[in-house]
C-alpha cells in the first residue's frame, strides 16, 4: 500500500536540498528544487510505505492474532492431555497392568 506524503514535507525537503547547493548555482535554485521534489517523490513511492495509522491498525490485528493463537495453543494442549488420559485409561481397561 503506497503512502501519500504531505506535499509540504516534500516541498520543505526539496527547499532544504536546494539551499544546500553552492552559491554559484543559486540561479538554478527553482529548477533544482522542482527536480529534487520529483526525485524524492519517485523514490519514496518505490518504498511502498504505509501510514502510521495503517501500521497501528495492523499492529493491533497482529496482537489480537497472537493472543488468539496463544489461547488456541493452550486449548489444544489441554485437549491433547485429555485424549492421552483417555487413551491410557482405555489401554489399562483392555490390558490391566501386571502385578
Secondary structure, DSSP 4 states (H G I P E B T S, - for coil): ------HHHHHHHHHHHHHTS-GGGGGGHHHHHHHHHHHHHHHHHHTT---HHHHHHHHHHHHHHHHHHHHHHHHHHHHHHHHHHHHHHHHHHHSPPP-
